[in-house]
Each structure stands twice: as C-alpha cells, then as structure tokens.
C-alpha cells in the first residue's frame, strides 16, 4: 500500500501563501493577504486518492460508506441507490479519483493508513496543499504564471465532445489521475488545478479573522482552531451538535465546472457533504 500512494517530499522552508490582488485580478477577499509561511518537511500524494485505493480501504475495513440524504441533491438520490454507484458514474475506473466522499470519509481513510502503515497520515492543511501546488515563490498556477484557456484544455482532454461555453457541453466524467503531466507543480504534484477539488483538514473561518490577523503564527499553520470555531458558532447562536453548520476547506479546481486553476482559490462545504467534483489526497507528517 505504501508504494501505491506515490508520495513526494516537500522540504522544510518558507513559501508565499495567499493572493496579491495587484497580481491576481480575480483574487477573492478570502484568498488574501499574501504572506510568508514556514512549513516543516512533509510528504504528499502526487495525485488524489484513486478509486482503486479507496476500494482497497473498503475491503480491508468493511467501512460503511453511505450518505446522509440531507447532503445529497434530490436528483442524485432519485437515480442512484448508493454512493459506489454514484462514484462509478463520474469516475469509471480504478485509476480515476474517488469522489462522493465526505470529509469524514476521507478522515477514516487516513486513520486506516495510520493503522496499516504506522505513519502520521492526515489530510493536508491548506498551507501544505498550497505549497505543494505552487512552490516557494508564489506562482499563480502549478506550472507557472501563464494563464491557460480552460475551454481549450477541456477540448484536448475530451476530443470527442463539442466543447462550448455552455453547461450542456461540460465533461460528464472526471479524468484518470495524472493525465496532464505538463501541468505538474514545482514538486511534481499532479491534478492540483483540474480533475477534482480536494478536502483539507482546516476549518473554514467564516469571520475572515484568521488570515487577516497580524498576530497569526505562520509556522506550520493549521487554520482556525476548534476552540475559536466553537466560540464563533456560539456568538451566532448555532448549536455545536449541528455539524452541518460547520464548513471544511477544499482546494483546487475541477473539470465538472468552469474550473478554478489558480493556486490560491479556496472553497468550503459542510464536512458531511459529498459530490462528483470533490475528492482528496493525503500527507505524511514527519513531526
């Protein structure tokens, strides 16, 4: 299993995290400010977790992979009886990225790796994901600063489809992992700008304070703490037992929409949610 993960080493050191709005004209407020972050050495998967790797996890653990009806759209529930059937529709092969996994599902996978391989496996922090994606110097995309035409890229990946800027022409399935070698990051990571978005370990800070507070510690940051997050929820009058009000961060673009290839793009969803355009990759922490 260890060899199946195909990990790459990200050496310790600082990198530029976040967006500079004077350079990234499409940068959103939640991607700012740009700051220098220092990370310890870690390893990260070269590609997202695949269907084949996920199936091995299911076979070894008998994990109950099922969905909460409240987190899946009615259209999906009406036509598919199970998450395995849904995932197979959008990722039809062992070398495709696993999808329809919640944040909790992904954490169970990392726990299995810990027990099987003995290392400190986890979902990446936002900082770990972004450094692996863009390298040290703040480039806009995994391959550098040159923008690409999304429709042209999709047309190359799907030559049998008439790709136009309409929803009906978008891809209906994901791509096998590692299919765009020329779009790799400075560390050799693949699929970080397209294919599927990926869960991170961080809670989403809906106040925006964490990234804009000058007192934030930028050494191995892990995002807003659980205590801070609980306090914020209490001020809003939200029940701490209602996990659906909480959001976890995901990073990276995906093929089933118009794509968001910039390294600093951030999104967030309930940790119970799942869909055809979100998967995950794991890190191995050495400290």
N, C-alpha and C positions, 0 to 999 in steps of 0.2 A: 504493500500500500504506500509506503514512503516514497518509492520510486515513481509511483503513479501520480503523485501530487505535482511533481516537476516544479520545485521551488527555486527561486532566485534570491541571492543575497543582496540586501540593501545596506551598504556600510554606514556606520555611525557618522554623524555630522549634521550640519545645518542646511536648510534649503529655504527658498522663498515660497511661502504658502499664501493663498488668497489672491484676490484680483486687484490690480491697479486700474481704476476706472479711466485713467487717461490713456491707457494702452488697450484695455479690453472695453470697447464701447458698449458691448452688450452685457457687461457685468452687472449683476443684481446686488442690491444692498447686502444681502446675507452672505455674499461671497467676499466682502470687504471687511477690514482693510488688508492690504498685503503686509506680511510681517515675516521676520526670520524665525524659524522654528528649528530646534535641535532634537534629533532622534537618535536613540541607541540603535545598534545593529539589529536587524531582524531579517527574516526570510518571508517571502510572499509567493503565492502561486503565480506561475507565469500566465495562466488562463483561469477563467472561472471554473468552479466545480462542475463536472460533466454529469450527464445522465448516468453513464456507467459507474462513476464513483458514487453517486447517490444510491444507485441500485445495490451496490455492494454494502453500503451502510445499512440499507433497509434489510437486506438478507442477514447481516450479522447481528442486528439488534432487535428485529421484529418491531421497529418503531411504528407507531400508529400515525401514519401520515394522512391527515384528514383536515377538512376545512370547517371553519366557523361560517355558517350560512350568512351571517351578517356582514362578512368581509369579502364576499364574492358577489359579483354582479348577477342580477336575475338571469340575464341571457346565458351566462356560463352555467348557472345551476340548472337551467331548463334543459340543456342539451348534453350535459356530461354528468355522469354519475359519480365520478371520483377524480381526485387530483392526478393520479397516474394517467388517466385518460386525457385529462386536460393538458398535462405536460407533454405527452406524446404528440398531441396535435400541433403544438408550437415548436417543440424540439424533438423531431422524429428520428432519433438515433443516439447511440451511446456516446458519441463524441460531440454532441450538442450541449449547450449549457443547461443545467437543470433550472426549471422555472416553476412557478406556483409553490414556492417555498416561503413561508413566513420568516420573520426574524427569529422567532422561537425555534422553528425547524432548523435554521442554519446553526443556531447555538447548540442544538442537540448533535449535529454533525461534528462540530468542533470538540464537544465533550467526548464523543466516540473516538476521535483521533487522539485525544489526551490519554484515554484508557488503553488504546491499541498500540500507540507508538511511544507514549511516555513523555512527549514534549509539551510545552506551553502553547498549544494551538488556540487560536481565537479568531474572531472576526477582526479585520483591521480597524484601527482608529481612522478617523478622517485624515489625520496628518500622515499616517503610514500609507494610506491609499494614495493620497495626492503626491507624496514624494516619489512613490513607485511609478506614478503616472507621468510626472513632468521633469523629474531630475532635480538638480540643485538650483538652477538659475532662473526659474520662473517662466519657462517657455509656455506658450498658450495651449499647445496641443502635445500629445505624446511624441510626435515626430518632429516638432519644432514650432515655428511661428507662422508657417504658410497655411492659410485657410484653404479648405477644400470645398468643392461643390457637392453638397450632400446628395442631390438627385443623380449626379454623375457617378458618385461612388456606389449608390444603390443599383444603378443600371449595370455597372460592372459585375456586381455580385449576383444580380438576377437578370441575365441576358434574355431570358425567355419572357420577361414581363415588359409591358409598355409603361414605363415609369413616367408619370407626370406629377405635377404638384397638386394632386387631389387625393383625398383619403382612400378612395377605392383602389388606387394604384399602388398603395404601400405594400411592402412584403407581408406575406401571411405566416411565415415561419422565421425562426431565428437562423443563424448560420452555425456550422460546426466551429468549435473553438479554434483559435489560432489561424484563421483563414486569411488574415491580412498581415503577412509578415512585414510588409513595407511600412506598416503603421505602428511598429513596436515602440515602446518607451525607451528612454536612455538606458534603462536597466534590463531591457529585453522583455518586458511585460507586454502582453497582447490583449486585445479586446477591451481596452480601457476607454475607448471613445465610442464604441458601437457594439452591437450584439445585444447585451442585456445590461441594465443598471445593476448595482451591487450593494447589498446591505453592509453597513459599517456598525461598529459597536457603539458609537456615540448617541446619546440622546440629542434630539433637536432642541435647541434653546430658542423658544418662541419669543423671548424678550429681546434677543439680539445682544444682550449684555456681554456674554462670554467672549465673543470675538472682538468686541469694541472696548472692552475694559483694559486700560493701560496697565493694570496690575496683574493681568492674567500671566501665569507662568508658561512660557513657551518652550519648556523642556519636557519631551515626551507627553504632550497634552492628550487628555482623554475626553475633552469636551466638558459640558456642564455636568457637575456631579449629581448623583442621585438625590443627595440632601437638598441641593439648590433647586433641582427639578421639582421635588415634593413641595418645597416651600412656595414655589411659583404656582403650582397647581392649587395649593391651599388658598392663596390670595385670590384666585379666580373662583373659588368655591367648588372646585372639582373634586370628586371622590377619588381617593387613591386606590380604591378597589376597581375602578373602571379603567382598565388598561387601554381601552380603545381611544381615550382622550390623549394618550401619550404618543409621541412620534419618535421614530428612529430615523437616522440619516441614511440615505443611499447616495451613491456617487456613480458617475459615468453615464454615458448616453446609451440609447438602444435603437434597434432597427425598426421597431414597430410603431415609431412615431417619426417626427421630423429629425430626431437625433439632437443631442447636445454634446458635441465633441470637446468643448473647452475643458481643460483640466480642473478648473475651479468650480464648475457647475455643481450645485447641491440640490437635493430634493429630500423630502421626508414623508413617511407614511406611518400609520399605526403598525406596531410590531406584529399584530395579528393578520395584517393584510397580505395578500399574495396575488400574483398576476402573471401574464405571459411575458412580461418585459423586465422582470427583476429576478436576479439570482444572487450569487455571492462567490467570493474566493476567500481563502484563509491565510493567516500569517502564523509564523512560528517565532515567538518571542524568546530571546536569549537571556533576558534579565527580568 
